[in-house]
Amino acid sequence: MDEKRANRRLDIGIKLSISDLYKEDTNTIMDLNSPIEVTNISAEGIGFISECILPTGYYFIANIELS
């Protein structure tokens, strides 16, 4: 299958945990403690699987360093 994305995705297996979710209008969901498995990553974003349902329109802060 031809890749149609602007940036190539790199398959990766990283586990991380998020604790807080933020929304632009300063709403915050705190102490979530949701495990996440990152499945792929690109310059435009990440693909991940979460054990909990995350609300639409919120974001979390994650720092991922690739060597």
N, C-alpha and C positions, 0 to 999 in steps of 0.2 A: 504494500500500500504506500502511495506517495505521501510524504509529509507535507501538510498544507499550512503548518504554523509558520509564523515569521521567524521564530527562534527554535532551534533544535532542543528537544527535551532529553535530559540525561536521566536514565533509570538509576535510582539510588535507594538505599535502605537506611533511613535515619529515624530514630525515635526521639520525640521530644514531648514535653508536657506544657500545656498552656494553663495559666491560672486566671488571667483577666482578659475580658473582651471589651473593646471600646467602640463607640459610635461617634460620628462627627458632631452630633449635638450634645456632646459631653455625657451621654449615658454610659455607664460602665457596669459590667457584670463581673463581680470579683469572686475570688476563691472557687473557681470552677474546677481546677485540677483535672483536666481532661487529657488523657494520653493520646498522642497523635503519631501515626506512622507516615512519614514522607515517602512517597513512591517514586516521584520524579520531580525534576527541577529544571527551570529554564531562566533566561534573562527576564522574562515577563511574569513569572510566578512559580508556584509549586502545586503539585498534585498531592493530596494527602487523604488518609482515611482516619476518621475520628470515632472514638467509642461513644461519644455523646452527640446529640443533634445540636449543631451550632446555628444560631439565628442569622438570617440573611441581613446584610447591611452592616454587620459588625466586623471588626478586624482585630488581630492580635499582633504583638511585636515578637519577632523571632530573629535571632542572629545565627546564621549558618555559615561556618567557615569551611571552604573546600580547599584542600592543599593540592 
